[in-house]
Amino acid sequence: MGASGPEVTPTQTLPRVSPWVGGRGRSDRPAHTGPSTRCSQTVNLQVTGLDPDRMKLDSPQCLLDQEEVGEAGDRQLLEPETWRTYAERRNALRKFLTVDLSPQLLKRHHARVELLRKCSYYIEILPKHLALGDQNPRVLPTTFQFIEPQKFQRMKKVGATQAKIQLLLLGELLEQLGHGRSELDALLESPDPQPFLAGWGLVEQRLADLSAVMDSFLATMVPGRLHIKHRLVSDINATKIPNLQVTLSAKTPVTFDREESVAHQDWASLRWSVTLQPAAPEQFELRYKLLDPQTQQERVQYSIIPVAAYAFDVPNLLPNRSYEFTIKRVEGYTLVYEPWLDSLTLQTGPRALEGPAPRRLGKLGPALTTPS
């Protein structure tokens, strides 16, 4: 008879055990030996051999949520007043990230910056007593006749430079906001309470800096007055017109309707729109060209068409070929910067068969048989 190993037949009842509940990252602390009200139970362990498959617990384990365990441990290690301060500051940071710098808000700002990068920028010259957008179109020609052309061309270059700088600045400020939010979000998820206690001054300064960045971002998003060093009007004409202010304005881009724009066998039906419909009708410039021309005659498949509407049908296209179409506003005298044009590539349909259906030539051959 061989020995089967140690065997314990009676049921052994272990004393009540209260596991120490520590903060996150503090599992190496000594176990707390006092009574516990959160997890206290009698464990009956029956051992019939050394085989671990025969070991079982007669009662379920007490499972605690990891975050609750960490907060409970932090609360035990901190004084009540210190814990209250810690909790209030964490809530303040969470509110800032949820309201003032939420992911949804940053996503909307990203979309607005992308839209501004596609806008067209113009110079607006107005008497100082008029607000932007209140000018009468019949007054502008009268104003322009007193402006020196060379100074106005220099002013247009200044406007283009300022528009480019503003777009670059918007991208940089938005990147700073994204990085700042990532830093604060990591701080909020950290179990270390010290940044909310001894280091809270640095956190407050970071919040103030990000608020200032957001204010600068919102102010930069609206094109404003141009910074001019010289007068646009000569001293001789200065008394004939009121004081002028020069501002930079933006128009939303012109984009093709990709669902309604289609190509047929030898013509294309195009539709486009703008985000904000202007009060006055606009003039557009539609361009198209044949891609990969094969002959000299095909190389002339290119045209510029002025259109005073939001739709146009392009005729006389070659069948089964690809064409590129672009749309934009007609370039005006006050345009200073146009960084983006919408383009669309369409392929015409194949040439339709003409005349009667082709006849079969010869006789039908015998059906093929499959060898068995």
C-alpha positions in Angstrom: 0.0 0.0 0.0 1.6 3.3 -1.1 1.2 6.5 0.8 -1.3 8.9 -0.9 0.1 12.0 0.8 -1.2 14.0 3.7 -4.9 14.2 4.2 -7.0 16.4 6.4 -10.5 15.1 6.9 -12.1 17.5 9.4 -13.3 20.8 8.2 -11.0 23.6 9.2 -12.5 27.0 10.0 -10.1 29.9 9.5 -10.4 33.0 11.7 -12.0 36.1 10.3 -9.6 38.0 8.0 -9.9 41.6 7.1 -7.8 42.4 4.1 -5.9 45.7 4.2 -7.4 48.1 1.7 -4.7 50.3 0.3 -4.3 53.0 -2.3 -3.4 52.3 -5.8 0.2 51.4 -6.1 0.5 50.6 -2.4 0.1 46.9 -2.3 3.4 46.4 -0.5 2.0 48.0 2.7 1.6 45.7 5.8 -1.8 44.2 6.3 -4.2 45.9 8.6 -5.1 43.6 11.5 -8.1 45.4 12.8 -11.7 44.5 12.1 -13.1 45.4 8.7 -16.7 46.2 7.8 -16.2 46.1 4.0 -15.1 42.5 3.6 -15.5 40.1 6.5 -16.4 36.4 6.2 -15.7 32.9 7.5 -13.9 30.7 4.9 -14.4 26.9 5.2 -11.5 25.2 3.4 -11.7 21.4 2.9 -8.4 19.8 1.9 -8.5 16.1 0.8 -5.0 16.0 -0.7 -2.4 18.1 -2.4 -4.3 18.1 -5.7 -5.2 21.8 -6.3 -8.2 20.8 -8.4 -9.8 19.4 -5.2 -9.5 22.7 -3.3 -12.6 24.9 -3.2 -14.1 27.8 -1.3 -17.5 27.3 0.3 -18.2 31.1 0.2 -17.6 33.7 -2.6 -14.8 36.2 -2.5 -15.3 39.8 -1.7 -14.5 41.7 -4.9 -13.9 45.5 -4.8 -13.7 47.8 -7.7 -10.1 48.8 -8.3 -10.8 52.6 -8.3 -12.9 52.3 -5.1 -10.0 50.5 -3.5 -7.6 53.2 -4.5 -9.8 56.0 -3.3 -10.5 54.2 -0.1 -6.8 53.7 0.5 -6.0 57.4 -0.2 -8.8 58.4 2.1 -7.3 56.3 4.9 -3.9 57.8 4.4 -5.0 61.5 4.3 -6.5 63.6 7.0 -10.1 64.5 6.6 -9.4 68.2 5.8 -6.6 67.2 3.4 -8.9 64.7 1.7 -11.6 67.3 1.2 -9.2 69.7 -0.4 -7.9 66.9 -2.6 -11.4 65.9 -3.8 -12.4 69.5 -4.5 -9.4 70.1 -6.6 -9.8 66.9 -8.6 -13.4 67.9 -9.3 -12.4 71.4 -10.4 -9.9 69.9 -12.8 -12.5 67.4 -14.1 -15.0 70.2 -14.7 -12.4 72.2 -16.6 -11.7 69.2 -18.9 -15.4 68.5 -19.3 -16.7 72.0 -20.0 -13.9 74.4 -21.0 -11.6 72.0 -22.9 -13.8 69.0 -23.7 -12.9 66.7 -26.6 -16.2 67.7 -28.4 -15.2 71.4 -28.2 -11.7 70.7 -29.6 -13.3 68.7 -32.4 -15.5 71.6 -33.4 -12.6 74.0 -33.3 -10.6 71.6 -35.6 -13.5 71.6 -38.1 -13.7 75.4 -38.0 -10.0 75.8 -38.6 -10.2 73.3 -41.6 -13.0 75.5 -43.0 -11.0 78.7 -42.6 -8.1 77.0 -44.4 -10.4 76.7 -47.4 -11.9 80.2 -47.3 -11.1 83.1 -49.7 -9.8 86.3 -48.1 -10.7 89.8 -49.2 -9.9 93.3 -48.2 -12.7 95.5 -47.0 -12.3 99.2 -47.1 -15.0 101.1 -45.2 -15.5 104.5 -43.7 -14.8 104.2 -39.9 -18.4 105.0 -39.0 -19.7 101.9 -40.9 -19.5 98.4 -39.4 -18.1 95.5 -41.4 -20.7 94.2 -43.8 -22.8 97.4 -43.8 -21.1 99.0 -46.8 -23.2 100.0 -49.8 -21.7 98.5 -53.1 -22.5 101.8 -54.9 -20.3 103.7 -52.5 -17.2 101.5 -52.9 -16.3 102.6 -56.5 -16.4 106.2 -55.3 -14.1 105.3 -52.5 -11.6 103.4 -54.7 -11.1 106.3 -57.1 -9.4 108.2 -54.3 -7.1 105.3 -53.3 -3.6 105.2 -54.9 -3.3 101.9 -56.9 0.3 101.2 -55.9 -0.6 101.6 -52.2 -3.6 99.4 -52.6 -1.5 96.6 -54.2 0.9 96.8 -51.3 -2.1 96.6 -49.0 -3.2 93.4 -50.7 0.2 91.8 -50.1 -0.1 92.8 -46.4 -3.6 91.3 -46.3 -2.3 88.0 -47.8 0.5 87.8 -45.4 -1.7 88.5 -42.4 -4.2 85.8 -43.5 -1.4 83.2 -43.8 0.0 84.1 -40.4 -3.5 83.9 -38.8 -4.0 80.4 -40.2 -0.7 79.2 -39.0 -1.3 80.7 -35.6 -4.7 79.0 -35.3 -3.1 75.6 -36.0 -0.4 76.2 -33.4 -2.8 77.4 -30.8 -5.1 74.4 -31.4 -2.1 72.1 -31.1 -1.2 73.7 -27.7 -4.8 73.2 -26.5 -4.7 69.5 -27.5 -1.4 68.9 -25.8 -2.5 70.7 -22.7 -5.6 68.7 -22.4 -3.7 65.4 -22.7 -1.4 66.5 -19.9 -4.2 67.4 -17.6 -6.1 64.3 -18.4 -3.1 62.2 -17.5 -2.8 64.1 -14.2 -6.5 63.4 -13.5 -6.0 59.7 -14.0 -2.8 59.5 -11.9 -3.2 58.0 -8.4 -0.6 60.4 -6.9 -2.4 63.1 -4.7 0.7 65.4 -4.5 -0.1 67.5 -7.6 -3.5 68.3 -6.1 -1.9 69.2 -2.7 1.6 70.6 -2.6 1.8 71.0 -6.4 -1.6 72.6 -6.9 -0.1 76.0 -7.7 1.5 74.6 -10.8 -1.8 73.1 -11.9 -3.6 76.3 -11.4 -1.0 78.1 -13.5 -1.4 75.6 -16.3 -5.2 76.0 -16.2 -4.8 79.8 -16.5 -2.3 79.4 -19.4 -4.7 77.2 -21.3 -7.6 79.6 -20.7 -5.4 82.4 -22.2 -4.5 80.2 -25.2 -8.2 79.5 -25.8 -9.0 83.3 -25.6 -6.2 84.0 -28.2 -7.5 81.2 -30.4 -11.1 82.6 -30.4 -9.8 86.1 -31.1 -7.6 84.9 -33.9 -10.4 83.0 -35.6 -12.2 86.2 -36.6 -10.3 88.1 -39.4 -9.8 91.7 -38.1 -8.3 95.0 -39.0 -5.1 95.1 -41.1 -2.1 96.8 -39.7 -1.1 99.5 -42.2 1.8 101.9 -41.9 0.9 104.3 -44.7 -2.2 106.1 -45.8 -4.0 104.7 -48.8 -5.2 108.1 -49.8 -2.9 110.9 -50.9 -2.9 114.1 -48.9 -4.6 115.9 -51.8 -7.6 113.7 -51.7 -7.7 113.2 -47.9 -10.3 116.0 -47.4 -12.7 114.6 -50.0 -13.5 111.3 -48.3 -14.0 110.3 -44.7 -11.4 108.3 -42.7 -11.1 104.8 -43.8 -10.5 101.5 -42.0 -9.1 98.4 -43.8 -10.2 95.0 -42.6 -9.7 91.4 -43.7 -12.9 89.4 -44.4 -13.4 85.7 -45.4 -15.9 84.0 -47.7 -16.7 80.3 -47.2 -15.4 78.0 -49.9 -17.3 76.9 -53.0 -17.7 73.1 -53.1 -19.1 70.6 -55.5 -22.2 68.6 -54.6 -20.7 65.1 -55.1 -24.1 63.4 -55.1 -25.8 65.6 -57.7 -22.7 66.1 -60.0 -22.7 63.2 -62.5 -21.2 62.5 -65.9 -23.1 61.0 -68.8 -21.9 59.7 -72.1 -20.7 63.0 -73.7 -21.7 65.6 -71.1 -21.6 66.3 -67.4 -24.1 67.8 -65.0 -22.4 69.8 -62.2 -23.8 71.3 -59.0 -22.1 73.3 -56.3 -22.8 75.4 -53.3 -21.4 77.6 -50.6 -21.8 77.2 -46.8 -23.2 80.8 -46.3 -25.4 82.1 -49.1 -24.5 85.8 -49.7 -27.2 88.4 -50.1 -26.0 89.5 -53.6 -25.6 87.0 -56.5 -22.1 85.7 -57.1 -20.1 84.9 -60.2 -18.3 81.6 -60.5 -15.5 80.3 -62.7 -15.9 76.6 -63.8 -12.9 75.0 -65.4 -12.5 71.5 -66.8 -9.9 69.6 -68.7 -9.4 66.1 -70.2 -7.1 63.9 -68.2 -4.4 61.9 -70.2 -5.1 63.3 -73.7 -3.8 61.0 -76.4 -3.8 63.3 -79.5 -3.3 67.0 -80.3 -7.0 67.4 -80.8 -7.7 66.0 -77.4 -5.3 68.4 -75.8 -7.8 71.2 -76.5 -10.4 69.6 -74.3 -10.0 72.4 -71.8 -12.2 75.4 -71.1 -12.9 78.2 -68.6 -16.6 79.0 -68.2 -18.1 81.9 -66.3 -21.3 81.0 -64.5 -23.8 83.1 -62.6 -25.6 80.2 -61.0 -25.0 77.1 -58.8 -25.3 74.6 -61.7 -24.1 74.0 -65.2 -24.1 71.3 -67.8 -20.9 70.8 -69.7 -21.5 69.5 -73.3 -19.3 68.0 -76.0 -17.2 65.7 -73.9 -15.5 62.5 -75.1 -17.1 59.2 -74.1 -15.4 56.9 -71.7 -12.8 59.4 -70.6 -11.9 61.1 -67.3 -12.3 64.9 -66.8 -11.2 67.1 -63.9 -13.5 70.0 -62.9 -12.7 72.9 -60.6 -15.0 75.6 -59.3 -14.2 79.0 -57.6 -15.5 82.5 -57.4 -14.5 84.9 -60.1 -11.4 86.7 -58.9 -12.3 90.1 -57.7 -10.3 93.3 -57.3 -10.2 92.9 -53.5 -9.2 89.2 -53.3 -5.9 88.8 -51.5 -5.6 85.1 -50.7 -7.3 82.0 -52.0 -5.4 78.9 -50.7 -7.9 76.2 -51.8 -10.0 75.2 -54.8 -12.4 72.3 -54.9 -11.9 69.8 -57.7 -13.9 66.8 -58.9 -12.9 64.0 -61.3 -15.7 62.3 -63.3 -15.6 59.7 -66.0 -18.0 59.8 -68.9 -20.0 56.8 -70.0 -19.0 54.4 -72.8 -20.1 55.2 -76.4 -23.5 53.8 -77.2 -23.8 51.2 -80.0 -25.2 52.6 -83.2 -27.1 50.9 -86.0 -28.6 47.4 -86.0 -27.3 44.7 -83.8 -24.4 42.8 -85.4 -25.3 39.6 -87.1 -23.7 36.2 -86.5 -21.2 35.2 -89.2 -21.1 31.6 -90.4 -22.9 28.6 -88.9 -23.1 27.5 -85.4 -20.7 24.7 -84.6 -21.5 21.5 -82.9 -21.9 21.6 -79.1 -18.9 20.7 -77.2 -19.2 17.4 -75.4 -17.5 16.5 -72.2 -15.6 13.2 -72.5 -16.9 10.6 -70.0 
